[in-house]
Amino acid sequence: MAKITPFRGIVYNQAAAGDINTLVCPPYDIISPADQQELYGKSPYNVIQLEYGREAAGDSAGKDRYTRAAALFQGWQQQGILQRNDRPAIYVYEMQYPHGDAVRKLRGFICQIRIEDFDSGVVLPHENTLSGPKADRLNLLRACQANFSQIFSLFSDPSGTISDVLSKISGLPEMEAAGENNVLHRLWTLTDPAVIETITRAMADKPFFIADGHHRYETALNYRNERRAAAGTFTGDEPYNFVTMYLARLEDPGLTILPAHRALFSLPGFSADSFEEGLHKYFDMERLDFDAASEATARRTMLDTMAARAARSRIFGMRMQGRNSYYLLTLRSEEDMDRLLSGKSSAYRRLDVSILHHLIIDKLLGVGIDTHKLGKNIEYIKDADEAVKRLDDGKAKIIVFMNPTKVGEVKAVAGAGERMPQKATYFYPKLLTGLVMHRLD
């Protein structure tokens, strides 16, 4: 059974710290070194210094970016840069963003959720994780004993019970920040005990599907286990048993998943002719030839055709280095995947990313599925123009263009107790870090 609770959030005192737009940052895992440097320049109080601090010469155990973050976090609270709310609250968080010719809004809420083991069925992951990011996040959590960002999760609410409650929250938000790509982030503080009780009661029997933040959830789980082992006894209600989470409806029309295209490189012995011959065994192939003047048109035709056929076909776009052609690849028979992955659920076998990673990359290119997550042969890119640059720059041998994974597919695979291949989803927009924080005490 899920247990969610309000908490006394820690927020920036903008009178002392400055404009909120100079203080927040994107999720740590999409911040490049250049982005990190730019964020440091925005404000001496930017949350980047807590969430993703820079390394320094002479760093060692006990004196590193994690201990610096802990000292800053404590110091900013003492100086009044950060203030803790007096009353426990749930925080209503809305993101408004342009999508094509329309404007979408996604409204959910931030709360504490009691950490549960995955086999409980309360919290369901859908992607695999890497050891490096988990070690980094665990070191930060040990040092700071705080959550500076939220895990993004989804719940099913077909009747709209929760959305009806959240829609009644109106008036000017306490915070509004402009993120990248013209995304507006708004935050309201909800302290009414009766409304909070309505939400917590309605959520008690719902499983949560992790959208973004698998590494942070597993880190919170590992930290909880460490603290429990050290304590010897526990009730389950200690602060370390909880983590902050943003929860949004699976059925919300404002929920968007973008594709994550693949750039493939470091393919020893790669032969375009042999690869194409292998593809012909499993896929119907359509070729769109182009020259310098028609490249953009051919690419647009490929992407539009993929989108138009996504509901009825397992389809990919592709281009190989040295060839002036885009390809449309449509899986000829799903029975090929049934034979290849007989031990997996039907939901997993039908995923575009499963077909790509198991049949194309593993079977045809010979890059083992266990090595994909190491990033030695694959780069994940959300922008098609950026993906093409990898070919033009000679950094990739093959680009595979993807349709976005569907929300229903995430639910089906997670519900089957399975995890998708790496970077199967790119939920959009991304939550901002630093709007509301939580201290585990």
Beta strands, then each sheet from edge to edge (+ up, - down):
strand 1: 4-5
strand 2: 10-12
strand 3: 82-84
strand 4: 90-99
strand 5: 102-114
strand 6: 123-124
strand 7: 146-147
strand 8: 151-155
strand 9: 175-178
strand 10: 184-190
strand 11: 208-212
strand 12: 242-249
strand 13: 256-258
strand 14: 261-264
strand 15: 283-289
strand 16: 315-320
strand 17: 325-331
strand 18: 378-381
strand 19: 398-401
strand 20: 426-428
strand 21: 438-439
sheet 1: 1+ 5- 4+ 10- 9+
sheet 2: 1+ 5- 12+ 8+ 11- 6-
sheet 3: 2+ 3-
sheet 4: 7+ 21-
sheet 5: 13+ 20-
sheet 6: 15+ 17- 16+ 19- 14+ 18-
end
